[in-house]
Amino acid sequence: MSSTDRFEIDFFEGVLDKDPSFYEVMIVLGDLYTKVGRFEDGLAIDEKLYQLNPENPEILYNLACSYSLMNQVDLSYRTIKKAIAHGYADLDHLENDGDLENLRRDRRFQRFFANLVKRSRPQS
């Protein structure tokens, strides 16, 4: 972990100690935890964010990523389906995001994603 990452994590953890419901800081801290490989901590943040905003497609997407990184593929699959049902539409990112590598190996997800791609193509 770089000294910059350590500084930023310490700073944002301090902010959350003073205001545990600071939504924007939780988002930044969750991303930092994931960046430095602290996947359990990132998952804990994503679960808190989900409790605060359970219909936000980006929060759901990030939660699915955290589950995938923790190799909780069933939860990741269910959560990514919720993210899409709530409006997440960046299929290119979904297809290439390294955080979802474990999920993309799952046959259920492969079928689901193939259907998404098929439906997203313009009909001729």
Contact map, one row per residue, 1 for C-alpha under 8 A:
1110110000000000000000000000000000010000000000000000000000000000000000000000000000000000000000000000000000000000000000000000
1111110000000000000000000000000000000000000000000000000000000000000000000000000000000000000000000000000000000000000000000000
1111111000000000000000000000000000000000000000000000000000000000000000000000000000000000000000000000000000000000000000000000
0111111100000000000000000000000000000000000000000000000000000000000000000000000000000000000000000000000000000000000000000000
1111111110000000000000000000000100010000000000000000000000000000000000000000000000000000000000000000000000000000000000000000
1111111111000000000000000000000000000000000000000000000000000000000000000000000000000000000000000000000000000000000000000000
0011111111100000000000000000000000000000000000000000000000000000000000000000000000000000000000000000000000000000000000000000
0001111111110000000000000000000000000000000000000000000000000000000000000000000000000000000000000000000000000000000000000000
0000111111111000000000000000100110000000000000000000000000000000000000000000000000000000000000000000000000000000000000000000
0000011111111100000000000000000000000000000000000000000000000000000000000000000000000000000000000000000000000000000000000000
0000001111111110000000000000000000000000000000000000000000000000000000000000000000000000000000000000000000000000000000000000
0000000111111111000000001001100000000000000000000000000000000000000000000000000000000000000000000000000000000000000000000000
0000000011111111100000000000100000000000000000000000000000000000000000000000000000000000000000000000000000000000000000000000
0000000001111111110000000000000000000000000000000000000000000000000000000000000000000000000000000000000000000000000000000000
0000000000111111111101001000000000000000000000000000000000000000000000000000000000000000000000000000000000000000000000000000
0000000000011111111111001100000000000000000000000000000000000000000000000000000000000000000000000000000000000000000000000000
0000000000001111111100000000000000000000000000000000000000000000000000000000000000000000000000000000000000000000000000000000
0000000000000111111100000000000000000000000000000000000000000000000000000000000000000000000000000000000000000000000000000000
0000000000000011111111000000000000000000000000000000000000000000000000000000000000000000000000000000000000000000000000000000
0000000000000011111111000000000000000000000000000000000000000000000000000000000000000000000000000000000000000000000000000000
0000000000000001001111100100000000000000000000000000000000000000000000000000000000000000000000000000000000000000000000000000
0000000000000011001111111100000000000000000000000000000000000000000000000000000000000000000000000000000000000000000000000000
0000000000000000000011111110000000000000000000001000000000000000000000000000000000000000000000000000000000000000000000000000
0000000000000000000001111111000000000000000000000000000000000000000000000000000000000000000000000000000000000000000000000000
0000000000010011000001111111100000000000000000000000000000000000000000000000000000000000000000000000000000000000000000000000
0000000000000001000011111111110000000000000010001000000000000000000000000000000000000000000000000000000000000000000000000000
0000000000000000000000111111111000000000000011001000000000000000000000000000000000000000000000000000000000000000000000000000
0000000000010000000000011111111100000000000000000000000000000000000000000000000000000000000000000000000000000000000000000000
0000000010011000000000001111111110000000010010000000000000000000000000000000000000000000000000000000000000000000000000000000
0000000000000000000000000111111111000000111011000000000000000000000000000000000000000000000000000000000000000000000000000000
0000000000000000000000000011111111100000010000000000000000000000000000000000000000000000000000000000000000000000000000000000
0000100010000000000000000001111111110000010000000000000000000000000000000000000000000000000000000000000000000000000000000000
0000000010000000000000000000111111111110110000000000000000000000000000000000000000000000000000000000000000000000000000000000
0000000000000000000000000000011111111110110000000000000000000000010000000000000000000000000000000000000000000000000000000000
0000000000000000000000000000001111111100000000000000000000000000000000000000000000000000000000000000000000000000000000000000
1000100000000000000000000000000111111100000000000000000000000000000000000000000000000000000000000000000000000000000000000000
0000000000000000000000000000000011111110000000000000000000000000000000000000000000000000000000000000000000000000000000000000
0000000000000000000000000000000011111111110000000000000000000000000000000000000000000000000000000000000000000000000000000000
0000000000000000000000000000000011001111111000000000000000000000010011000000000000000000000000000000000000000000000000000000
0000000000000000000000000000000000000111111100000000000000000000010001000000000000000000000000000000000000000000000000000000
0000000000000000000000000000010011000111111110000000000000000000000000000000000000000000000000000000000000000000000000000000
0000000000000000000000000000111111000111111111000000000000000000010000000000000000000000000000000000000000000000000000000000
0000000000000000000000000000010000000011111111100000000000000010011000000000000000000000000000000000000000000000000000000000
0000000000000000000000000000000000000001111111110000000000000000000000000000000000000000000000000000000000000000000000000000
0000000000000000000000000110110000000000111111111000000000000000000000000000000000000000000000000000000000000000000000000000
0000000000000000000000000010010000000000011111111100000000100110010000000000000000000000000000000000000000000000000000000000
0000000000000000000000000000000000000000001111111110000000000010000000000000000000000000000000000000000000000000000000000000
0000000000000000000000000000000000000000000111111111000000000000000000000000000000000000000000000000000000000000000000000000
0000000000000000000000100110000000000000000011111111110000100000000000000000000000000000000000000000000000000000000000000000
0000000000000000000000000000000000000000000001111111111100110010000000000000000000000000000000000000000000000000000000000000
0000000000000000000000000000000000000000000000111111110000000000000000000000000000000000000000000000000000000000000000000000
0000000000000000000000000000000000000000000000011111110000000000000000000000000000000000000000000000000000000000000000000000
0000000000000000000000000000000000000000000000001111111100100000000000000000000000000000000000000000000000000000000000000000
0000000000000000000000000000000000000000000000001111111100110000000000000000000000000000000000000000000000000000000000000000
0000000000000000000000000000000000000000000000000100111110110000000000000000000000100100000000000000000000000000000000000000
0000000000000000000000000000000000000000000000000100111111110000000000000000000000100100000000000000000000000000000000000000
0000000000000000000000000000000000000000000000000000001111111000000000000000000001110111000000000000000000000000000000000000
0000000000000000000000000000000000000000000000000000000111111100000000000000000000100001000000000000000000000000000000000000
0000000000000000000000000000000000000000000001001100111111111110000000000000000000100000000000000000000000000000000000000000
0000000000000000000000000000000000000000000000000100011111111111000000000000001101100000000000000000000000000000000000000000
0000000000000000000000000000000000000000000000000000000011111111100000000000001100100001000000000000000000000000000000000000
0000000000000000000000000000000000000000000001000000000001111111110000000000000000000000000000000000000000000000000000000000
0000000000000000000000000000000000000000001001100100000000111111111000000001001000000000000000000000000000000000000000000000
0000000000000000000000000000000000000000000000000000000000011111111100000011111100000000000000000001000000000000000000000000
0000000000000000000000000000000000000000000000000000000000001111111110000001000000000000000000000011000000000000000000000000
0000000000000000000000000000000001000011011001000000000000000111111111000001000000000000000000000010000000000000000000000000
0000000000000000000000000000000000000000001000000000000000000011111111111011000000000000000000000000000000000000000000000000
0000000000000000000000000000000000000000000000000000000000000001111111111011000000000000000000000011111000000000000000000000
0000000000000000000000000000000000000010000000000000000000000000111111110000000000000000000000000011110000000000000000000000
0000000000000000000000000000000000000011000000000000000000000000011111110000000000000000000000000000000000000000000000000000
0000000000000000000000000000000000000000000000000000000000000000001111111000000000000000000000000000011000000000000000000000
0000000000000000000000000000000000000000000000000000000000000000001111111111000000000000000000000000000000000000000000000000
0000000000000000000000000000000000000000000000000000000000000000001100111111100000000000000000000000011001000000000000000000
0000000000000000000000000000000000000000000000000000000000000000000000011111110000000000000000000000000000000000000000000000
0000000000000000000000000000000000000000000000000000000000000001001100011111111000000000000000000000000000000000000000000000
0000000000000000000000000000000000000000000000000000000000000011111100011111111100000000000000000000001000000000000000000000
0000000000000000000000000000000000000000000000000000000000000001000000001111111110000000000000000000001000011000000000000000
0000000000000000000000000000000000000000000000000000000000000001000000000111111111000000000000000000000000000000000000000000
0000000000000000000000000000000000000000000000000000000000011011000000000011111111100000000000000000000000000000000000000000
0000000000000000000000000000000000000000000000000000000000011001000000000001111111110000000000000000000000000000000000000000
0000000000000000000000000000000000000000000000000000000000000000000000000000111111111000000000000000000000000000000000000000
0000000000000000000000000000000000000000000000000000000010010000000000000000011111111100000000000000000000000000000000000000
0000000000000000000000000000000000000000000000000000001111111000000000000000001111111111000000000000000000000000000000000000
0000000000000000000000000000000000000000000000000000000010000000000000000000000111111111100000000000000000000000000000000000
0000000000000000000000000000000000000000000000000000000000000000000000000000000011111111000000000000000000000000000000000000
0000000000000000000000000000000000000000000000000000001110000000000000000000000001111111000000000000000000000000000000000000
0000000000000000000000000000000000000000000000000000000010000000000000000000000000111111100000000000000000000000000000000000
0000000000000000000000000000000000000000000000000000000011001000000000000000000000111111110000000000000000000000000000000000
0000000000000000000000000000000000000000000000000000000000000000000000000000000000010011111000000000000000000000000000000000
0000000000000000000000000000000000000000000000000000000000000000000000000000000000000001111111000000000000000000000000000000
0000000000000000000000000000000000000000000000000000000000000000000000000000000000000000111111100000000000000000000010000000
0000000000000000000000000000000000000000000000000000000000000000000000000000000000000000011111110000000000000000000000000000
0000000000000000000000000000000000000000000000000000000000000000000000000000000000000000011111111000000000000000000000000000
0000000000000000000000000000000000000000000000000000000000000000000000000000000000000000011111111001000000000000000000000000
0000000000000000000000000000000000000000000000000000000000000000000000000000000000000000001111111000000100000000000000000000
0000000000000000000000000000000000000000000000000000000000000000000000000000000000000000000111111101000000000000000000000000
0000000000000000000000000000000000000000000000000000000000000000000000000000000000000000000011111111100000000000000000000000
0000000000000000000000000000000000000000000000000000000000000000000000000000000000000000000000011111100000000000000000000000
0000000000000000000000000000000000000000000000000000000000000000110110000000000000000000000000001111110000000000000000000000
0000000000000000000000000000000000000000000000000000000000000001100110000000000000000000000001011111111100000000000000000000
0000000000000000000000000000000000000000000000000000000000000000000110000000000000000000000000001111111110000000000000000000
0000000000000000000000000000000000000000000000000000000000000000000110101000000000000000000000000011111111000000000000000000
0000000000000000000000000000000000000000000000000000000000000000000100101001100000000000000000000001111111001000000000000000
0000000000000000000000000000000000000000000000000000000000000000000000000000000000000000000000100001111111101100000000000000
0000000000000000000000000000000000000000000000000000000000000000000000000000000000000000000000000000111111101100000000000000
0000000000000000000000000000000000000000000000000000000000000000000000001000000000000000000000000000011111111100000000000000
0000000000000000000000000000000000000000000000000000000000000000000000000000000000000000000000000000000111111110000000000000
0000000000000000000000000000000000000000000000000000000000000000000000000000100000000000000000000000000001111111000000000000
0000000000000000000000000000000000000000000000000000000000000000000000000000100000000000000000000000001111111111100000000000
0000000000000000000000000000000000000000000000000000000000000000000000000000000000000000000000000000000111111111110000000000
0000000000000000000000000000000000000000000000000000000000000000000000000000000000000000000000000000000000111111111000000000
0000000000000000000000000000000000000000000000000000000000000000000000000000000000000000000000000000000000011111111100000000
0000000000000000000000000000000000000000000000000000000000000000000000000000000000000000000000000000000000001111111110000000
0000000000000000000000000000000000000000000000000000000000000000000000000000000000000000000000000000000000000111111111000000
0000000000000000000000000000000000000000000000000000000000000000000000000000000000000000000000000000000000000011111111100000
0000000000000000000000000000000000000000000000000000000000000000000000000000000000000000000000000000000000000001111111110000
0000000000000000000000000000000000000000000000000000000000000000000000000000000000000000001000000000000000000000111111111000
0000000000000000000000000000000000000000000000000000000000000000000000000000000000000000000000000000000000000000011111111000
0000000000000000000000000000000000000000000000000000000000000000000000000000000000000000000000000000000000000000001111111100
0000000000000000000000000000000000000000000000000000000000000000000000000000000000000000000000000000000000000000000111111100
0000000000000000000000000000000000000000000000000000000000000000000000000000000000000000000000000000000000000000000011111110
0000000000000000000000000000000000000000000000000000000000000000000000000000000000000000000000000000000000000000000000111111
0000000000000000000000000000000000000000000000000000000000000000000000000000000000000000000000000000000000000000000000001111
0000000000000000000000000000000000000000000000000000000000000000000000000000000000000000000000000000000000000000000000000111
